[in-house]
Amino acid sequence: MVDVMVVRWLRSVTVDTESSRVVAIDSAAQSVAHEVSGYDVLQLVESTYLGSENASQAALLEAVRAEDPTFAPSADDLEARLTSAVALYHILGQHQELSAAACHAILSAEWQGWTAPVPELELLATTTLGARSEASRKRPEEVSSVSAAAALKKRPALPADGTAMSAEHGQGLIDFVVASVNAATRSADAATRQLTQQLRASDEELNLLWWAFSGYNAILERQVPGMSNAGQAAIAVGLEFAALLKFDEEPLSTKAILEGLLARKTNKHITLKAAVEATPPSVTGLPSGHSPQQLLPVLSSLREASAFGHKPAWVDSALRYGIDTTGEHGAVSLAEQVVRECLIVRAMTT
């Protein structure tokens, strides 16, 4: 059955929401959502927001066409953009490895002022990201353990004293031992996973708190409050914050921590161009393994500026990828975007 959200989205292009077209779009979107890569996610976000023609959208539209031969929109048609949005909807809900990357890519599009064909995408991304963040860092009240009493209750009855054990009794005992060992192994594995998750969460929390309290940025080797340039501080703080994260999603406290560190700069608005040009060419902490991407405006701009030796030509080079460096952003918003982009790259390269 097609989800009510999908039906509502497609109502604007399909009068009969029970038609085979709606079912074909939803079915193809679900199928594609299970097979996407990190770069596919970025392309689907671009095709949803901008109507961009790319390989990932083409594969999605072809999958719909296989179920409905009359389906033939161009890449920038509303129907094609909505189809990509439906695929993103299913990625958010079903793809364990790339759901967070899809959320970050959607929020990156919104940060740049792009317009989605459906208003709910930003809220869906924010809600999904928050739920995943809490689930990743959840500390269970107790670690899974084997219940000895429960295991003993399943022990087969033994023959009376002096009675020879039959082959059936012997096999029953063997089965009992094997089942008990398997249960203990599963329980130990579950306990190990829980403990590992708790240790990662605790380690991340401790590192973030000490870092936030110190106010020291190791990338620029300076105290953050002493940095006079808001753009430089925002980029450096965002890079270091992302490097301290242990999970695919940033914690819900991210904005509060960044606001605390950038407290003296929260009222300053800077352009991406100014922030990049204020960042030293030798800055460390930049994630590697990615090419310039429209949904990675800050990291791609830093990459282009470095490639051109911070000469003015880097701005035109970034523009080739559709990156506008003239829009103004608050320092905290810029730092959040840096964190977002670093996590997108991490998802794409691991």
N, C-alpha and C positions, 0 to 999 in steps of 0.2 A: 504494500500500500504506500502511495506517495505521501511524504510528510506534508503536513498542512502549511509549513513555511514555504516549501518548494511550490506548492499549488498557488499560494498567494503571490509569489514572485512571478510566476508564469502567467498569471491571470491577465497581465497587461498586454501579452502578445498572443494569448490563446483564449478564445471565447469559451470553448468547452473544456473546462479543467479536468474532465474525466476522459478526454480524448487520448488516442494512442500516441499523439505527439508528446503529451506531458509524460506519459509512462516511458516513452523512448528516451527522452531527455534525462529523466531521473535514473533510469536503468544504466544508461551509458555513463553518466556522471559517477555513479557508484562504482562501476567497473574500473573506470580510469583512476578514481581516487585511491584504489588499492595498489596501483602500479606506478604511481608517480615518483620522480626523483626530486631532489631539492631544486634543481633548475626548472623543472616542470612547474613547481609551485610558484616560482617567481613569474614565469611566463603566463600562468593562468591568472595571477593577480593583475598583470599588465593588460591582458586581454579583457578582463572584467572591467577594469577602471578606464582604460584608454581605447579599448577596441583594437588593440594591436594584433596584427597577424603574425603568428609564430607557430613553430612546430607542435608545441603542446596543445594549443587551441585547435590546430588542424586535426590532430589525432582524436581529440574529443569530438569535434564536429563529425568526423568520419565514423566514429563509433555510434553516434546518434543516427546518422544516415544509414548505417547497416540495419537498423531496426525500423527506420521510417525513411524510405527513399525520396519522399517529397520534401524532406528537410534540406534546405539549400541557402542559408543566409550568408551574407558576406561577413568578413571578420568584424567589421564595425557596426553591424546591425544590432539592435537592441536584443533580439532573440539570441544571437551568438554570445553577446556579453552576459546575458542572464544564464545561458547554459554554462559558461565558465564559472559564474557565481554559484550555481548549483553544485558543480564539482568541488569548489572550495568549501561549501557547506558540508559536504560529505567528508572531505579531508579533515576538517576541524573536528568532526565527531568520530571518525573511524581510524584515521592513520596515526598510530601511536608514535611513530618516529618523526613524522613531519608536521604534526598538528601545530606544534609551537612555532615552527618556522613559518607556516601559513599565517598564523596569527600575527607574527612580527611583520611579515611582508604586507599584510593588509593595513596594519597600523603605520607602516612606513609610507604607504600610498596616501593615507589620510594626512600624515605629517606634511607631505608635499602639496597638499591641497587638491588632490585628485578627487573626482566625484564618482561614486559607485552608482550602478543602476538600481540598487536597492539600499534603503537607508539602514537596514539592520546589520550590515556586515561589520561595521566598527564595533558595535555593542557585542555581537557574537564573538569577535576576536578577543575583546577585552575580558568578557566573561569566561570564555574557554581558557584563556591564559591564566586568569586568576585561579580557576578551579584546578588546573594542572599544577600550578605553582604550589598551592596548598597541599595537594595530594603527594607531590614529590617530597615535600619537607615534613610530612606528617610523622609524628612520633607516636607509635602505638603504645597503649598503656602497659602492655606486657608482650614479651616476645613469644612467638609460637613455640610450643613444646609438646613432646610426646606424653600422652596420658597413660601411665603404666597401668592404672586400674582398668581403663578401657581396653587396653591390649590383653590383659590377663583374662578378662571376661570372655574373650574369643578363643581362649585356649581349649582345644578339644579334650574331652574327658578321657582319663587314662583307665586302662583295665584294672580290675580289682587286684589286690596283692596276690601273688602266686599265679596269676593268670598270664599266659603267654600273650605277647603283643602281636596282633595280626598285622598283615601287610597294610590293611586299610587304616588301622590306627597309626602305624608308622608313617604312612603317606600324609595322614592328617597333621601329625606333628611337624613333618617337614614343611608342609604348606603353611602352617602356622608360623614357623620360624622365618621362612622366606617373606611372608606377608608383614611380619613384625619388623624385620630388617628394612624392607622397602618403605614402610610407614615412617620408621625412624629416620631414614635417609631423606625422605621428602620433608619431614618436619625440620631436620637439621638444615636442609637447603633453604627452606623458608625463613628459618631463624637467622641464617647467615645473610640472606638478602635484606631482612629487616634491620639487622645490626649495621650492615654496610651503609644502608640508606640513612640510618640515624647518625652514624659517624660522619658521613658526608655533610648532612644538614648541620650538625653541630660545628664541624670544622669550618664550613662556609660562614655560619653565623658569627663565630668567634673572630674569624679573619676580617669580616666586614665591619664588625663593631670596633675592633682595635684600629682598623684603618680609618674609620669615620672619626673616632675620638682623637686620633693623632693629627688629622688634617694634613698629613704629609703625602705628597704625590711622588712616588718613586720614579715615574717616567720622566718628569722634568726636574726631579730632585729638588723640590721646593715645597714650602708650605702653601696650601691652596689659598688661605686667606690673604697671603702676601702677593698673589698674582694680580697684576693690575689689568690684564686683558681678559675679559669675560669669555671670549670665544676660545682662546688658548686654554683657559682653565676648564671650560666645559668639555672640550675634546679630550684633554688629558685625564680628567676625572672619569669620564665615560669609559675610556679605554682600560683604566686600572680597575674600575668597578667590574667590568665584564670579565676581566682576567681572574677575578676572585670567585666567580660563580662556579658552582659544581653541577648545576642542573641546566636543562634546556630552556627553562623559564626563569626570569628574574623574580625575586621575592616581591610580595605586595608592598613591602616597605621601601622599595627602590626610590620612588619620588621623594619620600620624606628624608631619606639619607642624603640624596643629591641636593635637596633644598638646604639641608643643614650645612653641607660642605660649601655650597655656592651661595650662602646666605647674603653676602654683600654684593652679589651680582645678579640676584633674581629679578631685579627691575630693569636690567639692561637687555636690550634686544640687539642682536648682531646678525649680519648676513653670513651665509655659509662661506662666501668668498673671503670675507674679513677674518673669520675664524680659522680657515685653512691657512691663509697667508701669515697669520700670527703664530702658527704652530711650527716649531723648528723642523727643518728637513730631516734632521737626525732622530726624530722622535721614535721611541721604541714602543713595543706593545701592539703594533698593527697586525691583525690577523693576515695570514698569507693563504695562497691557494685559490684565489678568486679573481675573476676578470672584472673590469668595470661594469657595473650594473645600474640601471635606472633606479632600482629599489634599494641601492646601497649608495645614496648620494654623498654621504660624508666620507666613507672609506674610499670610494671611487675618486672623489675630489682630492683627497690626500695622496692617493696613488698617482693621479695625473700631475698634481703640483710637484711631486717628487721627481717624476719622470722628466719634467720640463725645467728642473732646477729652480722652481718657484718663479719662473718668468711668466709674464702676463698671458702668454699663449696657452697656459694650462686651462684657463677658463673656457676658451673656444673648444679645446680638446674634450673637456667634460661635457660641453653642450652637444657634442656629437652623440653622446649616449642619452641625450634628453634630460640632462641634469641642469636645473636652474640654480645658479649659485647666488642669485640676487635677493631671494626671499628672506625676510627677517624672522628670527626665532629668539625666544627667551633662552637664557643660559641653561636652565634646568631642562627645558624641552630639547635642546641640542644634545645635552649629555644623555638624556633618555634615548634619543635616536641613535647615538653612538653605541650604547649598550645593545639596543635592538639589532643593529646591523652586525655587531660582533657575534651575536647568538645565531643570526641567520647564516653567517659564514661558517660557524661551527657546525651547524646542522647539515650544511651542504658538503662539507669536507670530511665528515666522520662517518 
